Amino acid sequence: MNQKTSVAAFCALAMCGLNAQAASQSAASITGLTFTVLSLDPNSSVAPSFSFVTSTGSTTYSVSANDNAIGEADSASHTRAGTFSFTLSQLAQLTNAAAYSSVSSNTLSVGGYANGPQTTFNASASTGANTAPYYYYSSPLNLTLSANSVLLINANVALSASASNAPACGYYYYSCSGSDSASASATAYLSYNYSSGGISSSYTSNKTLSVQANATGGYQNQSYQYDPSTGYYNWVYTNTPGADQTQSLNQSLQSVFSNSSSTTQSATFGLSVLASGVASTSALPGDVVSLAIAAIPEPGTYALMLQGLLLGGWLVRRRQRQG
């Protein structure tokens, strides 16, 4: 894969592929990350400020696609120290399943599809620190905020998941042996703990938005019922059709870092997105699912294209004058 592929083009093409009706598909993205700092002291002449430290924490992605029916598998992962420390897109693609992940300076995006018996996909991306600190371990501090200030962190979240074509279950719902499901989630983590000048504050927020889609296979139930017209008990069969499911969510994830002390304080901040799915059936006939990546021309290529267009226009005008 061309590592210089545009992240925006990659995500756009990947999402176009997800519009097709696979047995399961999902996508999750965090975009539009903004930091707004306000002063808690209206009489202060010093402007409030914050620093987003990109040298601490880590940025990572992981993608995997599996097709156990035909023995295919593809996966990739990458981790680098630092928050939002690199820009990269990765695709794991098989004949019947695929997963993608994209990381950039202010965007995390993942997704995939599973389209066939015994197919699965998983994709994740994260930056910063995304879990609460353990007893003997503290997450890396990657935000600093000036004294008497409040930092508002906002990010836009888009989640989608759909599942379809679940296999028929036969008699009774609980006897269903297969499943088609997909899920997507996004998490924002913020934690700080300080004590200064007689002021102490401790806060941890781990906010997660998620969607889950499950396809239900059709099944037949039976019961022994009395028929008053005959005076006998008879078996009565009831057919329940299968049902597809699609879930989506567009919402903001917000976090607040409040520093009411008289000195600069630090906090831990992190974002993550996840998407996964499993299928036991194939897409409907005629459906085509593809996660294509198109390389974006380099600046030098654009220059050559422009020169060619100018030369072509000059030749056309010359021929017109000569005619």
C-alpha positions as CSV (number, residue, x, y, z in Angstrom):
1,M,0.0,0.0,0.0
2,N,1.2,3.5,-0.8
3,Q,2.0,5.1,2.5
4,K,1.5,8.6,1.0
5,T,-2.1,7.9,0.2
6,S,-4.3,10.8,1.4
7,V,-6.0,10.1,4.7
8,A,-9.1,12.0,3.6
9,A,-9.4,10.1,0.3
10,F,-8.8,6.8,2.0
11,C,-11.6,7.4,4.5
12,A,-14.0,8.6,1.8
13,L,-13.4,5.6,-0.4
14,A,-13.6,3.2,2.5
15,M,-16.9,4.6,3.7
16,C,-18.3,4.4,0.1
17,G,-17.5,0.7,0.3
18,L,-19.3,0.3,3.6
19,N,-22.5,1.6,2.0
20,A,-23.0,-1.8,0.3
21,Q,-25.0,-4.4,2.2
22,A,-22.6,-6.8,3.8
23,A,-23.7,-9.4,6.3
24,S,-22.1,-7.1,9.0
25,Q,-20.4,-3.8,8.7
26,S,-19.5,-0.9,11.1
27,A,-17.5,2.3,11.2
28,A,-16.5,4.8,13.9
29,S,-14.8,8.2,13.7
30,I,-13.7,11.1,15.9
31,T,-13.2,14.4,14.0
32,G,-13.3,18.1,14.7
33,L,-11.2,18.0,17.8
34,T,-11.2,21.5,19.5
35,F,-9.7,22.9,22.6
36,T,-11.3,26.1,24.2
37,V,-9.6,27.7,27.2
38,L,-11.5,30.2,29.5
39,S,-10.4,32.2,32.5
40,L,-11.9,31.6,35.9
41,D,-10.7,35.0,37.1
42,P,-12.4,37.8,35.2
43,N,-10.1,40.4,36.8
44,S,-6.9,38.7,35.6
45,S,-4.8,40.5,33.0
46,V,-3.0,37.2,32.0
47,A,-4.6,35.4,29.1
48,P,-5.4,31.7,30.0
49,S,-3.5,29.1,28.0
50,F,-3.0,25.3,27.6
51,S,-0.4,23.1,26.0
52,F,-1.2,19.9,24.3
53,V,1.9,17.8,24.8
54,T,2.3,15.5,21.8
55,S,5.5,13.8,23.1
56,T,3.8,11.7,25.8
57,G,1.4,8.9,25.6
58,S,1.2,6.8,22.5
59,T,-0.7,6.6,19.1
60,T,-1.6,3.3,17.7
61,Y,-3.8,1.5,15.2
62,S,-4.7,-2.2,14.6
63,V,-6.7,-3.9,11.8
64,S,-7.5,-7.5,11.2
65,A,-9.8,-9.5,8.8
66,N,-10.4,-13.2,9.0
67,D,-12.2,-15.7,6.7
68,N,-12.0,-19.1,8.5
69,A,-14.1,-20.7,5.8
70,I,-11.4,-20.5,3.2
71,G,-8.4,-20.0,5.5
72,E,-7.6,-16.3,4.7
73,A,-6.3,-13.8,7.2
74,D,-4.8,-10.3,7.1
75,S,-3.7,-8.0,9.9
76,A,-1.5,-5.0,10.7
77,S,-0.7,-2.8,13.6
78,H,1.5,0.1,14.5
79,T,2.4,2.0,17.7
80,R,4.5,5.1,18.2
81,A,5.3,7.0,21.3
82,G,3.5,10.3,21.5
83,T,0.0,11.7,21.3
84,F,-1.1,12.3,17.6
85,S,2.4,11.4,16.7
86,F,1.9,10.2,13.1
87,T,-0.4,10.2,10.2
88,L,-1.1,6.9,8.6
89,S,-3.8,4.7,7.0
90,Q,-3.9,0.9,6.9
91,L,-6.1,-1.6,5.2
92,A,-6.5,-5.3,5.8
93,Q,-8.5,-6.8,2.9
94,L,-9.6,-10.3,2.0
95,T,-12.0,-11.7,-0.6
96,N,-15.0,-11.5,1.9
97,A,-13.8,-9.3,4.7
98,A,-11.9,-6.1,5.3
99,A,-10.9,-3.6,8.0
100,Y,-9.4,-0.1,7.8
101,S,-7.9,2.4,10.3
102,S,-6.8,5.9,9.8
103,V,-4.9,8.2,12.2
104,S,-4.0,11.9,11.6
105,S,-3.3,15.0,13.6
106,N,-6.9,15.5,14.8
107,T,-8.9,12.5,13.4
108,L,-9.3,8.8,14.3
109,S,-11.3,6.6,11.9
110,V,-12.0,2.9,11.7
111,G,-14.4,0.5,10.0
112,G,-14.8,-2.7,8.1
113,Y,-17.2,-5.5,6.8
114,A,-17.7,-9.2,7.1
115,N,-19.5,-10.9,4.2
116,G,-19.6,-14.6,4.3
117,P,-19.7,-17.7,6.5
118,Q,-17.1,-17.5,9.4
119,T,-15.8,-14.0,8.5
120,T,-14.8,-11.4,11.1
121,F,-13.2,-8.0,11.2
122,N,-11.7,-5.8,13.9
123,A,-10.3,-2.2,13.7
124,S,-9.1,0.2,16.4
125,A,-7.2,3.4,16.7
126,S,-6.2,5.4,19.8
127,T,-4.0,8.3,20.9
128,G,-3.0,9.6,24.3
129,A,-3.9,7.5,27.3
130,N,-7.2,5.8,27.1
131,T,-7.5,3.8,30.3
132,A,-7.6,4.7,34.0
133,P,-4.2,4.4,35.8
134,Y,-3.5,1.2,37.7
135,Y,-2.6,1.2,41.3
136,Y,1.1,1.2,40.7
137,Y,1.0,3.0,37.4
138,S,0.1,6.5,36.3
139,S,-1.0,7.4,32.8
140,P,1.3,9.9,31.0
141,L,0.4,13.5,31.5
142,N,-0.1,15.2,28.1
143,L,-2.1,18.3,28.9
144,T,-1.1,21.4,30.8
145,L,-3.4,24.2,31.8
146,S,-2.6,27.6,33.2
147,A,-3.8,28.8,36.6
148,N,-7.4,29.7,37.2
149,S,-8.5,28.3,33.9
150,V,-11.0,25.9,32.4
151,L,-10.2,23.8,29.3
152,L,-13.2,22.6,27.2
153,I,-12.4,19.7,24.9
154,N,-14.9,18.7,22.2
155,A,-14.9,16.1,19.4
156,N,-17.5,15.0,16.9
157,V,-18.3,11.3,16.9
158,A,-20.0,9.4,14.1
159,L,-20.9,5.7,14.6
160,S,-22.7,3.2,12.4
161,A,-23.3,-0.6,12.5
162,S,-25.6,-2.9,10.5
163,A,-26.2,-6.6,10.4
164,S,-28.3,-8.6,7.9
165,N,-29.1,-12.0,6.4
166,A,-28.8,-14.0,9.6
167,P,-29.4,-17.7,9.0
168,A,-32.7,-19.3,9.8
169,C,-32.8,-20.8,13.3
170,G,-35.1,-23.7,12.6
171,Y,-37.3,-24.6,15.6
172,Y,-37.2,-22.2,18.5
173,Y,-35.1,-19.1,18.7
174,Y,-32.6,-20.4,21.1
175,S,-31.5,-23.2,18.7
176,C,-30.0,-20.6,16.3
177,S,-26.4,-21.7,15.7
178,G,-25.1,-18.7,13.7
179,S,-25.0,-14.9,14.1
180,D,-24.4,-11.7,12.2
181,S,-23.5,-8.7,14.3
182,A,-21.5,-5.5,14.3
183,S,-20.5,-2.8,16.7
184,A,-18.8,0.6,16.9
185,S,-17.7,2.8,19.7
186,A,-15.7,5.9,20.6
187,T,-14.2,6.9,23.9
188,A,-12.8,10.1,25.4
189,Y,-10.6,9.8,28.6
190,L,-9.6,12.7,30.9
191,S,-8.0,12.5,34.3
192,Y,-6.3,15.0,36.6
193,N,-5.3,15.1,40.3
194,Y,-3.5,18.1,41.9
195,S,-3.1,19.8,45.2
196,S,-1.7,23.3,45.3
197,G,-2.1,26.3,47.7
198,G,-4.7,24.6,49.8
199,I,-6.8,23.6,46.8
200,S,-7.1,20.0,45.8
201,S,-9.0,18.5,42.9
202,S,-9.3,15.0,41.5
203,Y,-11.3,14.1,38.4
204,T,-11.6,11.1,36.1
205,S,-14.0,10.9,33.1
206,N,-14.1,7.9,30.8
207,K,-17.0,8.6,28.3
208,T,-17.9,6.0,25.7
209,L,-20.5,6.2,22.9
210,S,-21.4,3.0,21.2
211,V,-23.9,1.3,18.8
212,Q,-24.6,-2.4,18.3
213,A,-26.5,-4.2,15.5
214,N,-27.7,-7.8,15.5
215,A,-29.5,-9.7,12.8
216,T,-32.1,-12.1,13.9
217,G,-32.7,-15.3,11.9
218,G,-36.2,-16.5,11.2
219,Y,-37.5,-19.3,13.4
220,Q,-40.5,-21.5,14.0
221,N,-42.1,-21.9,17.4
222,Q,-44.7,-24.6,18.3
223,S,-47.2,-25.0,21.1
224,Y,-49.8,-27.6,22.1
225,Q,-53.2,-25.8,22.1
226,Y,-56.8,-26.9,22.6
227,D,-59.1,-26.6,19.6
228,P,-62.7,-26.1,20.8
229,S,-64.1,-26.9,17.4
230,T,-62.7,-30.5,17.5
231,G,-62.4,-31.0,21.2
232,Y,-58.7,-32.1,20.8
233,Y,-55.3,-30.6,21.5
234,N,-53.2,-29.9,18.3
235,W,-49.7,-28.7,17.6
236,V,-49.8,-25.0,16.4
237,Y,-46.8,-23.7,14.5
238,T,-45.9,-20.0,14.4
239,N,-43.3,-18.6,12.0
240,T,-41.3,-15.6,13.0
241,P,-39.4,-13.9,10.2
242,G,-35.8,-12.8,10.5
243,A,-35.0,-9.2,11.0
244,D,-32.0,-7.0,10.0
245,Q,-30.8,-4.2,12.2
246,T,-29.0,-0.8,11.5
247,Q,-27.9,1.6,14.2
248,S,-26.2,5.0,13.9
249,L,-25.2,7.8,16.2
250,N,-23.8,11.3,15.6
251,Q,-22.9,13.1,18.8
252,S,-20.3,15.1,20.6
253,L,-17.8,13.9,23.2
254,Q,-17.0,16.6,25.7
255,S,-14.5,16.8,28.5
256,V,-13.7,19.6,31.0
257,F,-10.4,20.2,32.7
258,S,-10.8,22.8,35.5
259,N,-7.7,24.3,37.2
260,S,-8.8,26.5,40.1
261,S,-5.3,26.6,41.6
262,S,-2.8,29.4,41.3
263,T,-0.2,27.4,39.4
264,T,-0.2,25.4,36.1
265,Q,-1.5,21.9,36.4
266,S,-1.3,18.8,34.2
267,A,-3.8,16.1,33.0
268,T,-4.1,13.0,31.0
269,F,-6.2,13.0,27.8
270,G,-6.9,10.2,25.3
271,L,-9.2,9.3,22.5
272,S,-10.0,5.9,20.9
273,V,-12.4,4.3,18.4
274,L,-13.3,0.6,17.8
275,A,-15.2,-1.2,15.1
276,S,-15.9,-5.0,14.8
277,G,-18.2,-7.5,13.2
278,V,-18.9,-11.2,12.6
279,A,-20.9,-12.9,9.9
280,S,-22.2,-16.4,9.3
281,T,-23.9,-15.6,6.0
282,S,-23.2,-13.8,2.8
283,A,-24.5,-10.5,1.4
284,L,-27.6,-10.5,-0.6
285,P,-27.2,-11.5,-4.3
286,G,-26.0,-8.6,-6.4
287,D,-24.4,-6.7,-3.5
288,V,-20.8,-5.7,-4.0
289,V,-18.6,-4.7,-1.1
290,S,-15.2,-3.1,-1.6
291,L,-12.8,-1.0,0.4
292,A,-10.7,0.6,-2.4
293,I,-7.7,2.9,-1.9
294,A,-6.8,5.4,-4.5
295,A,-3.4,7.0,-4.5
296,I,-3.4,10.9,-4.5
297,P,-0.9,12.3,-7.0
298,E,2.2,14.0,-5.6
299,P,2.7,17.7,-6.1
300,G,5.2,17.0,-8.8
301,T,2.7,15.0,-10.7
302,Y,0.2,17.8,-10.5
303,A,2.9,20.1,-12.0
304,L,3.5,17.8,-14.9
305,M,-0.2,17.5,-15.5
306,L,-0.6,21.3,-15.6
307,Q,2.4,21.6,-18.0
308,G,0.8,19.0,-20.2
309,L,-2.6,20.9,-20.3
310,L,-0.8,24.2,-21.0
311,L,1.2,22.6,-23.9
312,G,-1.9,21.0,-25.3
313,G,-3.8,24.3,-25.2
314,W,-0.9,26.1,-26.9
315,L,-0.8,23.5,-29.7
316,V,-4.6,23.8,-30.3
317,R,-4.4,27.6,-30.6
318,R,-1.4,27.3,-33.0
319,R,-3.2,24.9,-35.3
320,Q,-6.3,27.2,-35.3
321,R,-4.2,30.2,-36.3
322,Q,-2.4,28.2,-39.0
323,G,-5.8,26.9,-40.3
